[in-house]
Amino acid sequence: MEQINLCPWYAALRTNRLRKCAQCAIATAILLALVACYVSYSAYRHMHHWRMDIAIYQQRTQRLQQQKTQLLMWSSQAKTQLSQYQRYEKGRESGVQLLALLVDMQRYVPSQIWFTRLSLQSDQLELEGTALTPEAIAVFIERFSKVDSAAGLHLLKMADSGQGQQSFLLQGKWQSDNTQGRSHEDQ
């Protein structure tokens, strides 16, 4: 059966609407494709930036680790140098104090006394030697007791070593700042 078109303008309108609907569908598909491309490109850019950020972070971390290692090495070297310098200073101060002790002793030692050992441990002073007479030992103790830095020098032991000589051991306190143990024995 044939159809009769009673409203030709309605058929034209319907065709026009179908054409516009098809154009909208195509435009929507193109728009969705563009949005999908933009989203994928944006995701790719974010991933690329994220990877670059990670690489930069790793490089900075490695640089910081190297700097930390270098600082630790410098700190260790500085501590070593400081401790060496402090030991040197203590040794130098102790050497100066020992030199002061020897200069003081030189002024007060009678010619009849020979020292064979001098020991300065902390603030304890020990003198060992030989004398021609016991009186020379007494004279030395009396003279050396007048030194400000020497205190309580006394005779610990005395023995006859033969040939008219007396061996002796004196002990006392040496009052000085930061003395370290030093000992010197004559050959």
Phi and psi in degrees as GROMACS dihedral restraints (atoms count N, CA, C in turn):
[ dihedral_restraints ]
;  ai    aj    ak    al  type     phi  dphi    fc
    3     4     5     6     1   -89.5    20    10
    4     5     6     7     1   146.7    20    10
    6     7     8     9     1  -101.9    20    10
    7     8     9    10     1   141.2    20    10
    9    10    11    12     1  -107.6    20    10
   10    11    12    13     1   131.1    20    10
   12    13    14    15     1   -89.8    20    10
   13    14    15    16     1   107.1    20    10
   15    16    17    18     1   -85.2    20    10
   16    17    18    19     1   -24.5    20    10
   18    19    20    21     1  -125.1    20    10
   19    20    21    22     1    89.1    20    10
   21    22    23    24     1   -67.5    20    10
   22    23    24    25     1   -31.1    20    10
   24    25    26    27     1   -67.4    20    10
   25    26    27    28     1   -29.5    20    10
   27    28    29    30     1   -70.2    20    10
   28    29    30    31     1   -37.7    20    10
   30    31    32    33     1   -66.5    20    10
   31    32    33    34     1   -39.2    20    10
   33    34    35    36     1   -66.1    20    10
   34    35    36    37     1   -40.5    20    10
   36    37    38    39     1   -63.8    20    10
   37    38    39    40     1   -40.4    20    10
   39    40    41    42     1   -66.5    20    10
   40    41    42    43     1   -42.3    20    10
   42    43    44    45     1   -63.4    20    10
   43    44    45    46     1   -42.0    20    10
   45    46    47    48     1   -62.3    20    10
   46    47    48    49     1   -42.7    20    10
   48    49    50    51     1   -65.1    20    10
   49    50    51    52     1   -40.1    20    10
   51    52    53    54     1   -64.3    20    10
   52    53    54    55     1   -40.6    20    10
   54    55    56    57     1   -63.0    20    10
   55    56    57    58     1   -43.7    20    10
   57    58    59    60     1   -66.4    20    10
   58    59    60    61     1   -37.2    20    10
   60    61    62    63     1   -65.0    20    10
   61    62    63    64     1   -41.5    20    10
   63    64    65    66     1   -64.8    20    10
   64    65    66    67     1   -40.7    20    10
   66    67    68    69     1   -64.6    20    10
   67    68    69    70     1   -40.0    20    10
   69    70    71    72     1   -64.8    20    10
   70    71    72    73     1   -40.6    20    10
   72    73    74    75     1   -63.9    20    10
   73    74    75    76     1   -42.7    20    10
   75    76    77    78     1   -65.4    20    10
   76    77    78    79     1   -43.1    20    10
   78    79    80    81     1   -63.4    20    10
   79    80    81    82     1   -41.4    20    10
   81    82    83    84     1   -63.4    20    10
   82    83    84    85     1   -41.7    20    10
   84    85    86    87     1   -63.6    20    10
   85    86    87    88     1   -43.2    20    10
   87    88    89    90     1   -64.2    20    10
   88    89    90    91     1   -43.2    20    10
   90    91    92    93     1   -62.5    20    10
   91    92    93    94     1   -43.7    20    10
   93    94    95    96     1   -63.0    20    10
   94    95    96    97     1   -38.7    20    10
   96    97    98    99     1   -65.1    20    10
   97    98    99   100     1   -42.1    20    10
   99   100   101   102     1   -63.1    20    10
  100   101   102   103     1   -43.9    20    10
  102   103   104   105     1   -62.1    20    10
  103   104   105   106     1   -42.9    20    10
  105   106   107   108     1   -63.2    20    10
  106   107   108   109     1   -41.7    20    10
  108   109   110   111     1   -63.5    20    10
  109   110   111   112     1   -42.8    20    10
  111   112   113   114     1   -64.3    20    10
  112   113   114   115     1   -43.7    20    10
  114   115   116   117     1   -62.5    20    10
  115   116   117   118     1   -44.6    20    10
  117   118   119   120     1   -67.3    20    10
  118   119   120   121     1   -39.1    20    10
  120   121   122   123     1   -64.7    20    10
  121   122   123   124     1   -42.7    20    10
  123   124   125   126     1   -62.6    20    10
  124   125   126   127     1   -42.7    20    10
  126   127   128   129     1   -63.8    20    10
  127   128   129   130     1   -41.2    20    10
  129   130   131   132     1   -62.1    20    10
  130   131   132   133     1   -45.2    20    10
  132   133   134   135     1   -62.1    20    10
  133   134   135   136     1   -42.7    20    10
  135   136   137   138     1   -62.8    20    10
  136   137   138   139     1   -42.5    20    10
  138   139   140   141     1   -63.9    20    10
  139   140   141   142     1   -43.1    20    10
  141   142   143   144     1   -62.8    20    10
  142   143   144   145     1   -46.1    20    10
  144   145   146   147     1   -63.8    20    10
  145   146   147   148     1   -39.1    20    10
  147   148   149   150     1   -62.9    20    10
  148   149   150   151     1   -43.6    20    10
  150   151   152   153     1   -64.4    20    10
  151   152   153   154     1   -41.1    20    10
  153   154   155   156     1   -64.7    20    10
  154   155   156   157     1   -41.4    20    10
  156   157   158   159     1   -61.8    20    10
  157   158   159   160     1   -41.0    20    10
  159   160   161   162     1   -64.0    20    10
  160   161   162   163     1   -43.9    20    10
  162   163   164   165     1   -63.5    20    10
  163   164   165   166     1   -42.9    20    10
  165   166   167   168     1   -64.2    20    10
  166   167   168   169     1   -43.0    20    10
  168   169   170   171     1   -60.7    20    10
  169   170   171   172     1   -43.0    20    10
  171   172   173   174     1   -65.2    20    10
  172   173   174   175     1   -40.5    20    10
  174   175   176   177     1   -63.8    20    10
  175   176   177   178     1   -44.1    20    10
  177   178   179   180     1   -64.5    20    10
  178   179   180   181     1   -39.5    20    10
  180   181   182   183     1   -62.6    20    10
  181   182   183   184     1   -43.0    20    10
  183   184   185   186     1   -64.2    20    10
  184   185   186   187     1   -42.8    20    10
  186   187   188   189     1   -62.3    20    10
  187   188   189   190     1   -43.8    20    10
  189   190   191   192     1   -63.7    20    10
  190   191   192   193     1   -38.3    20    10
  192   193   194   195     1   -64.0    20    10
  193   194   195   196     1   -42.6    20    10
  195   196   197   198     1   -64.6    20    10
  196   197   198   199     1   -42.3    20    10
  198   199   200   201     1   -64.4    20    10
  199   200   201   202     1   -39.3    20    10
  201   202   203   204     1   -63.1    20    10
  202   203   204   205     1   -44.4    20    10
  204   205   206   207     1   -62.2    20    10
  205   206   207   208     1   -43.2    20    10
  207   208   209   210     1   -65.2    20    10
  208   209   210   211     1   -41.0    20    10
  210   211   212   213     1   -63.8    20    10
  211   212   213   214     1   -39.3    20    10
  213   214   215   216     1   -63.8    20    10
  214   215   216   217     1   -40.7    20    10
  216   217   218   219     1   -64.7    20    10
  217   218   219   220     1   -44.6    20    10
  219   220   221   222     1   -62.9    20    10
  220   221   222   223     1   -40.9    20    10
  222   223   224   225     1   -62.8    20    10
  223   224   225   226     1   -43.5    20    10
  225   226   227   228     1   -62.6    20    10
  226   227   228   229     1   -43.7    20    10
  228   229   230   231     1   -63.7    20    10
  229   230   231   232     1   -41.3    20    10
  231   232   233   234     1   -64.0    20    10
  232   233   234   235     1   -41.7    20    10
  234   235   236   237     1   -63.5    20    10
  235   236   237   238     1   -41.9    20    10
  237   238   239   240     1   -62.8    20    10
  238   239   240   241     1   -45.9    20    10
  240   241   242   243     1   -64.5    20    10
  241   242   243   244     1   -39.3    20    10
  243   244   245   246     1   -63.8    20    10
  244   245   246   247     1   -45.2    20    10
  246   247   248   249     1   -65.7    20    10
  247   248   249   250     1   -37.5    20    10
  249   250   251   252     1   -64.1    20    10
  250   251   252   253     1   -42.2    20    10
  252   253   254   255     1   -64.7    20    10
  253   254   255   256     1   -41.9    20    10
  255   256   257   258     1   -63.8    20    10
  256   257   258   259     1   -42.3    20    10
  258   259   260   261     1   -61.8    20    10
  259   260   261   262     1   -41.6    20    10
  261   262   263   264     1   -61.4    20    10
  262   263   264   265     1   -45.7    20    10
  264   265   266   267     1   -63.2    20    10
  265   266   267   268     1   -43.0    20    10
  267   268   269   270     1   -63.2    20    10
  268   269   270   271     1   -43.1    20    10
  270   271   272   273     1   -63.7    20    10
  271   272   273   274     1   -39.4    20    10
  273   274   275   276     1   -66.8    20    10
  274   275   276   277     1   -44.1    20    10
  276   277   278   279     1   -62.0    20    10
  277   278   279   280     1   -43.9    20    10
  279   280   281   282     1   -64.8    20    10
  280   281   282   283     1   -39.8    20    10
  282   283   284   285     1   -63.6    20    10
  283   284   285   286     1   -38.8    20    10
  285   286   287   288     1   -65.7    20    10
  286   287   288   289     1   -40.6    20    10
  288   289   290   291     1   -67.2    20    10
  289   290   291   292     1   -39.7    20    10
  291   292   293   294     1   -64.9    20    10
  292   293   294   295     1   -39.5    20    10
  294   295   296   297     1   -63.2    20    10
  295   296   297   298     1   -41.4    20    10
  297   298   299   300     1   -62.1    20    10
  298   299   300   301     1   -39.8    20    10
  300   301   302   303     1   -62.1    20    10
  301   302   303   304     1   -45.2    20    10
  303   304   305   306     1   -65.0    20    10
  304   305   306   307     1   -38.5    20    10
  306   307   308   309     1   -65.4    20    10
  307   308   309   310     1   -42.8    20    10
  309   310   311   312     1   -62.3    20    10
  310   311   312   313     1   -42.7    20    10
  312   313   314   315     1   -64.8    20    10
  313   314   315   316     1   -37.6    20    10
  315   316   317   318     1   -60.9    20    10
  316   317   318   319     1   -34.8    20    10
  318   319   320   321     1   -71.3    20    10
  319   320   321   322     1   -27.7    20    10
  321   322   323   324     1  -110.1    20    10
  322   323   324   325     1    -1.4    20    10
  324   325   326   327     1   -85.0    20    10
  325   326   327   328     1   122.4    20    10
  327   328   329   330     1   -70.2    20    10
  328   329   330   331     1   159.5    20    10
  330   331   332   333     1   -69.3    20    10
  331   332   333   334     1   -13.2    20    10
  333   334   335   336     1   -87.4    20    10
  334   335   336   337     1     6.0    20    10
  336   337   338   339     1  -118.8    20    10
  337   338   339   340     1   137.0    20    10
  339   340   341   342     1  -126.1    20    10
  340   341   342   343     1   130.5    20    10
  342   343   344   345     1   -94.8    20    10
  343   344   345   346     1   134.6    20    10
  345   346   347   348     1  -106.8    20    10
  346   347   348   349     1   -19.0    20    10
  348   349   350   351     1  -151.4    20    10
  349   350   351   352     1   136.7    20    10
  351   352   353   354     1  -128.9    20    10
  352   353   354   355     1   126.4    20    10
  354   355   356   357     1  -131.3    20    10
  355   356   357   358     1   129.3    20    10
  357   358   359   360     1  -126.4    20    10
  358   359   360   361     1    98.0    20    10
  360   361   362   363     1  -110.8    20    10
  361   362   363   364     1   116.4    20    10
  363   364   365   366     1    56.7    20    10
  364   365   366   367     1  -110.5    20    10
  366   367   368   369     1  -114.6    20    10
  367   368   369   370     1    10.8    20    10
  369   370   371   372     1   -93.5    20    10
  370   371   372   373     1   124.5    20    10
  372   373   374   375     1  -110.3    20    10
  373   374   375   376     1   128.5    20    10
  375   376   377   378     1  -126.4    20    10
  376   377   378   379     1   133.1    20    10
  378   379   380   381     1  -124.5    20    10
  379   380   381   382     1   128.2    20    10
  381   382   383   384     1  -124.9    20    10
  382   383   384   385     1   140.1    20    10
  384   385   386   387     1  -173.8    20    10
  385   386   387   388     1  -163.5    20    10
  387   388   389   390     1  -131.0    20    10
  388   389   390   391     1   142.7    20    10
  390   391   392   393     1  -132.3    20    10
  391   392   393   394     1   152.5    20    10
  393   394   395   396     1   -74.0    20    10
  394   395   396   397     1   -35.3    20    10
  396   397   398   399     1  -138.5    20    10
  397   398   399   400     1   153.7    20    10
  399   400   401   402     1   -63.9    20    10
  400   401   402   403     1   -28.7    20    10
  402   403   404   405     1   -64.6    20    10
  403   404   405   406     1   -34.3    20    10
  405   406   407   408     1   -63.8    20    10
  406   407   408   409     1   -36.5    20    10
  408   409   410   411     1   -65.9    20    10
  409   410   411   412     1   -44.2    20    10
  411   412   413   414     1   -62.7    20    10
  412   413   414   415     1   -41.5    20    10
  414   415   416   417     1   -62.8    20    10
  415   416   417   418     1   -43.1    20    10
  417   418   419   420     1   -63.0    20    10
  418   419   420   421     1   -45.7    20    10
  420   421   422   423     1   -61.2    20    10
  421   422   423   424     1   -42.6    20    10
  423   424   425   426     1   -64.2    20    10
  424   425   426   427     1   -45.0    20    10
  426   427   428   429     1   -68.8    20    10
  427   428   429   430     1   -45.4    20    10
  429   430   431   432     1   -71.1    20    10
  430   431   432   433     1   -23.3    20    10
  432   433   434   435     1   -68.1    20    10
  433   434   435   436     1   -17.4    20    10
  435   436   437   438     1   -78.5    20    10
  436   437   438   439     1   -13.1    20    10
  438   439   440   441     1   -70.5    20    10
  439   440   441   442     1   134.2    20    10
  441   442   443   444     1   -60.4    20    10
  442   443   444   445     1   -38.5    20    10
  444   445   446   447     1   -83.6    20    10
  445   446   447   448     1   -12.1    20    10
  447   448   449   450     1   -98.6    20    10
  448   449   450   451     1   136.2    20    10
  450   451   452   453     1  -141.4    20    10
  451   452   453   454     1   136.1    20    10
  453   454   455   456     1    63.6    20    10
  454   455   456   457     1    37.5    20    10
  456   457   458   459     1   -72.2    20    10
  457   458   459   460     1   122.6    20    10
  459   460   461   462     1  -139.7    20    10
  460   461   462   463     1   160.5    20    10
  462   463   464   465     1   -83.8    20    10
  463   464   465   466     1   121.1    20    10
  465   466   467   468     1   -88.3    20    10
  466   467   468   469     1   -46.3    20    10
  468   469   470   471     1  -151.6    20    10
  469   470   471   472     1   152.6    20    10
  471   472   473   474     1  -144.9    20    10
  472   473   474   475     1   137.3    20    10
  474   475   476   477     1  -144.2    20    10
  475   476   477   478     1   153.1    20    10
  477   478   479   480     1   -79.1    20    10
  478   479   480   481     1   120.0    20    10
  480   481   482   483     1   -98.3    20    10
  481   482   483   484     1     8.2    20    10
  483   484   485   486     1    92.2    20    10
  484   485   486   487     1   164.8    20    10
  486   487   488   489     1    54.8    20    10
  487   488   489   490     1    31.3    20    10
  489   490   491   492     1    74.7    20    10
  490   491   492   493     1    17.2    20    10
  492   493   494   495     1  -108.6    20    10
  493   494   495   496     1   152.0    20    10
  495   496   497   498     1  -116.6    20    10
  496   497   498   499     1   126.6    20    10
  498   499   500   501     1   -92.0    20    10
  499   500   501   502     1   146.8    20    10
  501   502   503   504     1  -145.7    20    10
  502   503   504   505     1   162.1    20    10
  504   505   506   507     1  -135.9    20    10
  505   506   507   508     1   120.2    20    10
  507   508   509   510     1  -110.2    20    10
  508   509   510   511     1   146.8    20    10
  510   511   512   513     1  -139.5    20    10
  511   512   513   514     1   146.0    20    10
  513   514   515   516     1  -169.2    20    10
  514   515   516   517     1  -173.9    20    10
  516   517   518   519     1  -106.4    20    10
  517   518   519   520     1   141.3    20    10
  519   520   521   522     1  -113.5    20    10
  520   521   522   523     1   114.9    20    10
  522   523   524   525     1   -96.2    20    10
  523   524   525   526     1    98.5    20    10
  525   526   527   528     1  -148.1    20    10
  526   527   528   529     1   163.1    20    10
  528   529   530   531     1   -83.6    20    10
  529   530   531   532     1   134.2    20    10
  531   532   533   534     1    56.7    20    10
  532   533   534   535     1    42.5    20    10
  534   535   536   537     1   -76.9    20    10
  535   536   537   538     1   139.1    20    10
  537   538   539   540     1  -108.8    20    10
  538   539   540   541     1   165.0    20    10
  540   541   542   543     1   -65.0    20    10
  541   542   543   544     1   122.5    20    10
  543   544   545   546     1  -134.4    20    10
  544   545   546   547     1   142.1    20    10
  546   547   548   549     1  -143.7    20    10
  547   548   549   550     1   141.4    20    10
  549   550   551   552     1  -138.3    20    10
  550   551   552   553     1   128.8    20    10
  552   553   554   555     1  -119.2    20    10
  553   554   555   556     1   136.9    20    10
  555   556   557   558     1   -74.1    20    10
  556   557   558   559     1   146.8    20    10
